[in-house]
Amino acid sequence: MDSSQSAVTAGTGGGGNGMMISQTNDTAATPAVDDPKQNLNHVINSIQKTLGLLHQLYLTVSSFNAASQLPLLHRLNSLVTELDNMVKLAEKCNVQIPMEVLNLIDDGKNPDEFTRDVINSCIAKNQITKGKTDAFKGLRKHLLEELEQTFPDEVESYREIRAASAAESKRLAQAQSMLPNGDMKVKSEL
């Protein structure tokens, strides 16, 4: 190779065996934004591009002949570049996936099963907690009935104190939900 050819090769990013290496750097084209959704979208786009490159590589390999060696090398280099780009983009993402989900995927199961199991577990725990709450309400009612038979005056003053305290709590809650113009804040339903 003479000096003019080596200058052209060096200027165009030539690789070994006469292969042209693409100098496109997708990370330079993407803005350096710390938005998690944007970072995740960049990773997803890189994954989709990698899948497209793998499909092209599969087509090239499945119909391989001597003339397709150069396109094969080009596609391999493109795949390596995109995988490197994907790793760099993934470093900016902080996505936490429960190990149970990954184990389900490894076992060939649907990850929605994990969500269903978590929801069912929450429902069961909620029912247990509700049962405990109802039991304490029953115990409180029973204790008040027993105390009222034994100490009627003290229970009556206790109920007056509780009623005053409840009224004060309600007044404070309403005052906190009041707007300066006297309107009430309304919770928006989702």
Disulfide bonds with the S-S distance in Angstrom:
none
